[in-house]
Amino acid sequence: MSFGFMGVQIGYSLQNANTSRILSAIGADPHNLSLFWLAAPLAGLFVQPIVGLSSDKTWTRLGRRIPFILGGAIVSALAMFFMPNSEHFAQLLPAVFFGAMMLLFMDVSFNVTMQPFRALVSDMVDESQRNKGYAIQSFLINVGAVVGSLLPFLLTNVFHVANEPGAGQKVAPTVIWAFYFGGGVLLLSVLWTALRTKEYPPEEYAKYNNLEDQVEEKVSFMDLLKNIPLTMKQLAITQFFSWFALFLMWVYTTQGIAEHVWGASDAHSKEFNEAGNWTGVIFAAYSVFAALFSLAITPLANKFGRKNVYMISLILGGLGLISMLFIQDKNLLLIPMVGVGISWAAILALPYAILSSSLPPKQTGVYMGLFNATITIPQIAAGLLGGVILSAVDGKAINMLVIAGVSMAIAGVCAKLFITAKEND
């Protein structure tokens, strides 16, 4: 079921590690980078609830979630093919605007694809398997993240693809070819899920969820908002601080380590591009640690409770981000990624495991979509405030990672204080 999510995450990780690099190369001001990144959370805020509501009410020959997964994958792959080539469409739009448009298309389609994957696990496994189901999904997501994050580095050092723009180029060939490869793998892996997963037809789904005797009621979107489960509201507090931190990390890591470790600020310089590749390496490292920790989440959550594992994981991630301020050796940057990886694995699995048991089966998709607002709103806040905060910390991007770490640690404290769900707690 989650194999296609691995391919989607390859694309998503390429975007996370290289968007700032691409936008800087085609002319974006560093103080405005966070504004460009608003495309992702804005897309998710509106798209995921719509997709969730639509997939709850859809049944086709392919199923209820699979058509959305497949359609989103096709569009996101196309956007991946175009974005690193934005400079070649200057006759249509300035390169920065074309790149921003492709980023928006990519993010909208990623959201169309990702949301049904979350609901698919909830649809297809019972409560006793939820920890395991979401942990496996987290594992596959992080395998994809490792591949996506490492691609530019591998293309440079193994396949000897040029890592600096050639004459008349702005974006390094390593990035362009990485996006080509990522888009292709995304499509193939999603096709595997679409062709191999057989969703429960409506009659079976109703039987397994004891819905056979329930009278079908028309529920408006406003009714859904009024009846949001308490667990979702409680999770929203923790989600705000954790995703605020993640957004700052994704936006400012390349610039932060380029300045702090390489002493480079020119986006076209050899050193800046080396820092861009190394961002992919350390992002791959946190994904490796996340993949490994996802294997331990089920036994740990069963023994110590989901909430406690969630809290400790987030605090470890915060400490990892803060420690980057004190490191100027690129290899030592791998150490903080242990904590970041643990927190990332927990963020991908535990909120959904905690939430899923409190959702009504008939509205699982739409509530999973609405829950995405707890991911997108903090990112929008971080995007709007990013430039202001950067100026407040003397324009040093490495300080943005410290702020991200503090926010992640606060998220851990909030998980302990505010989540009162009793199930497996």
C-alpha positions, 0 to 999 in steps of 0.5 A, spaced: 500 500 500 505 504 501 510 503 496 508 508 492 509 513 497 516 511 497 517 514 490 513 520 492 518 522 497 523 521 493 520 527 489 518 531 495 525 530 498 529 532 492 524 538 492 526 539 500 533 539 499 534 543 492 528 548 491 532 554 495 538 552 491 534 552 484 531 559 486 537 562 488 540 560 482 535 563 478 535 569 481 531 569 488 533 574 494 535 569 500 530 574 504 524 572 500 526 564 499 521 563 505 515 566 501 516 562 495 516 556 500 509 558 501 507 554 495 507 547 499 503 549 505 498 553 501 497 548 496 496 543 502 491 547 506 486 547 501 487 541 497 488 536 502 481 537 505 478 537 498 481 531 496 479 527 502 472 529 502 472 527 495 475 520 496 471 519 501 465 519 497 468 516 490 468 509 488 471 507 481 474 501 478 481 503 481 478 504 488 476 510 492 483 513 494 488 510 488 485 514 483 487 521 486 494 517 488 495 516 481 493 523 478 497 527 483 503 523 481 502 524 474 502 532 475 507 532 480 512 528 475 511 533 470 512 539 474 519 535 476 521 535 469 520 542 468 522 546 475 530 545 474 529 548 467 525 554 469 531 558 465 529 556 459 522 558 459 524 566 460 521 567 453 514 566 457 515 568 464 521 570 468 525 564 470 523 566 478 516 566 476 516 560 472 520 556 477 515 558 483 509 556 478 512 549 477 513 549 485 506 550 486 504 545 481 509 540 484 506 542 491 499 541 489 500 534 486 504 532 491 498 533 496 493 530 492 497 524 492 500 524 499 493 525 503 490 518 500 496 514 502 494 516 509 487 515 509 488 508 505 492 505 511 486 507 516 481 504 511 485 497 510 488 495 517 484 495 523 486 498 530 490 493 532 495 494 526 495 501 526 502 502 529 505 497 525 501 500 518 503 507 519 510 505 522 511 501 515 509 507 511 514 511 515 519 506 513 518 507 506 517 514 506 524 515 509 527 510 504 525 514 499 527 520 502 534 517 503 534 516 495 532 523 493 536 527 498 542 523 496 541 523 488 545 530 486 551 528 491 551 521 487 551 524 480 557 528 482 561 523 486 559 516 482 557 518 475 561 525 475 555 529 472 557 536 473 556 540 479 557 547 477 552 550 471 556 550 465 556 556 460 549 559 459 546 555 465 544 557 472 542 550 475 547 545 476 546 539 471 546 534 477 540 537 480 537 537 473 538 530 472 536 528 479 529 531 478 529 527 471 530 521 475 526 522 481 520 524 477 521 517 473 521 513 479 515 517 482 511 515 477 513 507 476 512 506 484 505 509 484 503 505 478 506 499 482 501 501 488 495 503 483 496 496 480 497 491 486 493 494 491 485 492 491 481 497 496 475 494 500 469 495 495 463 499 499 460 493 501 466 490 505 468 496 508 461 498 511 461 490 514 468 491 517 467 498 520 460 496 522 456 501 518 451 496 514 445 498 519 447 506 519 442 510 515 446 515 510 446 522 513 448 528 509 453 532 513 455 539 511 462 541 511 461 546 516 458 540 520 464 536 519 468 542 522 464 543 528 465 536 530 472 535 529 475 530 534 478 533 540 484 529 539 485 532 533 485 539 536 490 537 541 495 534 536 494 541 533 498 544 538 504 540 537 504 540 530 504 547 530 511 547 533 514 541 530 512 543 522 514 550 524 521 547 525 521 543 519 519 548 514 525 553 517 530 547 517 528 545 509 528 553 507 535 555 511 539 549 511 543 550 504 544 557 506 546 556 513 551 551 512 554 554 506 555 560 510 557 557 516 561 551 514 564 553 507 564 561 508 560 561 501 554 566 500 554 566 492 549 561 489 553 560 483 560 559 486 563 552 487 563 552 494 555 554 495 554 548 490 558 543 494 554 545 500 547 544 496 550 537 495 552 536 502 545 538 504 542 532 500 547 528 504 545 530 511 538 530 509 539 523 507 542 521 513 536 524 517 532 519 513 536 513 514 536 514 522 528 515 521 527 509 517 531 505 522 527 508 528 521 507 524 522 500 525 522 501 533 516 505 533 511 500 534 514 496 540 516 502 543 509 505 543 506 499 545 511 499 551 511 506 553 505 509 550 505 513 543 505 520 547 511 519 551 515 516 545 512 522 541 515 527 546 522 524 547 523 524 539 521 531 538 526 533 544 531 529 541 530 533 534 530 540 537 537 538 540 540 536 534 538 542 530 540 547 536 547 543 536 548 545 528 550 552 531 557 549 534 559 545 528 563 547 523 566 540 520 561 538 514 562 531 517 560 532 524 553 535 521 551 528 520 551 527 528 545 532 529 541 528 524 540 522 529 536 526 533 532 530 527 531 523 524 528 520 530 523 526 530 522 526 523 520 518 524 515 520 529 512 526 526 510 521 520 507 516 524 505 517 531 500 523 530 496 519 525 496 513 529 494 517 535 488 520 531 486 515 526 482 511 532 478 517 534 476 518 526 469 516 524 470 511 518 465 514 513 469 521 514 476 518 515 479 521 508 476 528 509 478 529 517 485 526 515 485 532 510 483 537 515 488 534 519 493 537 514 491 544 516 495 542 522 501 541 518 500 547 513 498 553 517 505 553 521 509 552 515 505 558 512 506 562 519 514 560 518 514 562 511 511 569 512 515 570 518 522 567 515 525 573 512 523 578 518 526 572 523 532 572 518 533 579 519 532 579 526 538 574 527 543 578 523 541 575 516 545 569 519 541 563 516 545 558 521 541 562 527 534 560 523 536 552 525 537 554 532 530 557 532 527 551 529 531 547 534 527 551 540 521 550 536 521 542 535 523 542 543 517 546 545 513 541 540 515 535 545 513 539 551 506 540 548 505 533 546 506 531 553 502 537 556 496 537 551 495 530 548 490 527 553 488 521 548 487 515 552 488 509 547 495 506 547 497 512 551 
